[in-house]
Amino acid sequence: MKMTTAAHGGNYGELAKQHGLTKEIVLDFSANINPLGVPASLKTKIAENLDKLTEYPEPDYLALRARIASFHQLEISNVIPGNGATELIFGIAKVTQAQKVLILAPTFAEYERAFCGAEVIYAELSKENHFAAFETVFEIIKREADLEAVCLCNPNNPTGQLISQKEMIQIAKLCEERNIYLIIDEAFIDFLEASEHVSMVHYLAEFSHLVIIRAFTKFFAIPGLRLGYLLTKNQMIQEALLQIREPWSINTFADIAGQCLLDDEKYIEQTYRWLSIERAYLYDGLKKFPELTVYKPSVNYIFFHLEEKCDLRTELLLKKIFIRSCANYRGLSERYYRVAVKNRSDNQQLLQALEVIFSGS
Ligand SMILES: Cc1ncc(COP(=O)(O)O)c(C=O)c1O
């Protein structure tokens, strides 16, 4: 069958079925979604607004854009909302029409699909260099003529490695000098408690070629609702994106979600509390296995290399646990895996299952 979408972590239903398991009984560590689930404040808001489904959403999403703009201390015109971050990744590829693009390897697969038809230069990240991206990216931008866009994922998926703000400013300066669009996908950055020290949002005014993509999806656990946004001070990009977008691509509930979630301080605080405890617990637990090389996580997922030959994903699936094999990421082999940080009992189950597998019992 012809594949029409990229393979992603969350699509585990088919594999579970092959092993005679139903999706519901499998513990899913492959999708990096906040385990606190849909915020209660959003459930209430949606319930209160069910009758709004009889109306079309507001076509310009001005209230939504205003809330996001004030959150980031930007202007409404700087915010373009989208049906998930994915719509904006494809949108920016379309409006820049970049013919030569730098993309990390490994990274999230949709950039390459969005820029299909363009020449892609891969910034190949290596195990030896702990998958750090800055130097490789910087060298390629300096070296390659005719580069039209640089597309970075920060923190990178699946490695979790960060390009620091200081490094990103150097990249942004170089891109600005050379008229290269710098597109930074910050879909996971909200999981960093002090994200303002990494994010480039406060540098938008300095760099007219800078474009930032963010998502409500991961942090607020709403992949099914679809809501993301793009930030830029570049007027040409703003106008072109508004021009090409299909009307009403953000549904009424996503519009409502974007206006209320940023105010849910209780959920935001609970998320940081859960993450700081459980990430340390899972990271320390994984590091104890000599069979694994575990990379220090920055957000809500952990990337590791398996030092021995074993189909760990299948072994774990037989124990009703599903993890993300990174074999289909460019530049990675079947020895690489990524797991989401979940709640204590789930994390414990994963560590116990690994203990059983590695001890051979
Ligand atoms: C790095 C990254 N960016 C964007 C997305 C897509 O986000 P959304 O569901 O909001 O389209 C994903 C989804 O896995 C992702 O990993």
The ligand as a Tripos MOL2 file, in Angstrom:
@<TRIPOS>MOLECULE
LIG
   16    16     1     0     0
SMALL
NO_CHARGES

@<TRIPOS>ATOM
      1 C1          9.0950   18.3240   16.6220 C.3       1 LIG1
      2 C2          7.6450   18.2680   16.2810 C.ar      1 LIG1
      3 N1          7.0680   19.3310   15.7120 N.ar      1 LIG1
      4 C3          5.7710   19.3140   15.3700 C.ar      1 LIG1
      5 C4          4.9940   18.2030   15.5880 C.ar      1 LIG1
      6 C5          3.5750   18.2160   15.1690 C.3       1 LIG1
      7 O1          2.7960   18.9220   16.0650 O.3       1 LIG1
      8 P1          1.2410   19.0810   15.8340 P.3       1 LIG1
      9 O2          0.5990   17.8230   16.3110 O.co2     1 LIG1
     10 O3          0.8660   20.2770   16.6390 O.co2     1 LIG1
     11 O4          1.0030   19.2730   14.3830 O.co2     1 LIG1
     12 C6          5.5460   17.0720   16.1790 C.ar      1 LIG1
     13 C7          4.7320   15.8770   16.4070 C.2       1 LIG1
     14 O5          5.1790   14.8270   16.7670 O.2       1 LIG1
     15 C8          6.9120   17.1070   16.5320 C.ar      1 LIG1
     16 O6          7.5160   16.0490   17.0850 O.3       1 LIG1
@<TRIPOS>BOND
     1     1     2 1
     2     2     3 ar
     3     2    15 ar
     4     3     4 ar
     5     4     5 ar
     6     5     6 1
     7     5    12 ar
     8     6     7 1
     9     7     8 1
    10     8     9 2
    11     8    10 1
    12     8    11 1
    13    12    13 1
    14    12    15 ar
    15    13    14 2
    16    15    16 1
@<TRIPOS>SUBSTRUCTURE
     1 LIG1         1 GROUP 0 **** ****
